[in-house]
Amino acid sequence: MGESKKINELDRASTGFLSPSDSCKAMMDDMIARNENGTLKTHHWEAIKAQYGRS
């Protein structure tokens, strides 16, 4: 395969990573809205590790 053909294939493949999917955008919009409303729940990493015995 020629070098320019490889570059074109990589260029085509990379365009899918330029922006997040619609489902990802919806999830992030929901998280931003919950954060602004004060309803977003967060957990400390240490508490999660302790919950699963990974302290």
VEXKOL-608933 format. One record per residue: z, y negated, x negated of N, C-alpha, C in turn. Coordinates in steps of 0.02 Angstrom, whole numbers. Atoms other than C-alpha are relative to their C-alpha. Layout:
Z,Y,X,Z,Y,X,Z,Y,X
...
END
This chain:
0,59,-43,0,0,0,0,-61,-45
5,60,40,-47,-169,-68,61,-45,8
-59,45,1,84,-299,-112,0,-48,59
2,48,-55,25,-424,19,13,35,67
-12,-38,-61,28,-289,154,75,13,8
-72,-11,-2,209,-248,109,36,-64,21
-31,64,-16,255,-432,119,-11,-17,74
14,13,-71,170,-449,289,43,43,45
-42,-44,-40,265,-298,356,73,-22,-1
-69,25,5,430,-366,292,9,-64,40
-3,62,-38,391,-535,367,3,14,75
0,-19,-71,353,-456,536,68,30,20
-64,-33,-15,512,-349,530,57,-51,0
-55,48,6,621,-497,481,3,-49,59
-1,48,-56,570,-603,631,48,21,55
-48,-24,-49,681,-494,740,71,-20,-14
-68,19,20,833,-555,645,11,-76,-1
-5,72,3,799,-741,663,50,-29,49
-47,25,-49,903,-763,819,34,59,35
-36,-55,-33,1033,-659,911,-32,19,66
27,-24,-64,987,-556,1063,31,-38,59
-26,33,-60,1013,-622,1239,70,26,18
-67,-27,-16,1161,-504,1264,53,-26,-48
-46,28,49,1241,-566,1103,15,-73,16
-10,70,-18,1215,-747,1157,47,-6,61
-43,1,-60,1295,-710,1327,72,16,-17
-68,-18,21,1445,-627,1244,33,-58,-36
-29,56,37,1471,-773,1127,14,-59,45
-12,53,-48,1452,-900,1268,63,13,40
-60,-19,-37,1584,-804,1365,63,-10,-42
-58,8,44,1702,-802,1216,16,-74,-12
-10,72,9,1677,-989,1186,32,-30,62
-28,25,-62,1712,-1025,1369,73,21,8
-69,-23,-5,1870,-918,1367,45,-36,-50
-39,37,50,1928,-1005,1208,14,-71,25
-9,68,-25,1900,-1176,1286,48,-3,59
-45,-3,-58,1993,-1122,1444,69,25,-17
-66,-26,21,2138,-1049,1345,13,70,24
-9,-69,-25,2108,-873,1412,-24,53,-49
23,-48,50,2038,-793,1254,60,33,-32
-55,-38,31,2154,-656,1191,-20,20,-71
12,-21,69,2163,-628,1004,58,42,-24
-51,-44,27,2260,-502,902,1,-7,-76
-7,3,73,2328,-510,725,-22,67,-30
25,-59,34,2247,-388,605,57,48,-17
-57,-42,18,2417,-324,548,25,40,61
-22,-34,-61,2465,-281,729,-48,56,19
50,-52,-15,2303,-184,754,8,59,-48
-9,-54,49,2329,-86,593,64,39,15
-63,-35,-16,2510,-47,642,-8,44,62
10,-38,-62,2454,12,814,-33,67,-15
35,-61,17,2343,142,732,26,34,-63
-31,-32,57,2460,188,591,-35,-11,-66
38,15,61,2358,103,455,33,-56,-41
-35,55,33,2491,-16,389,-7,0,-73
END
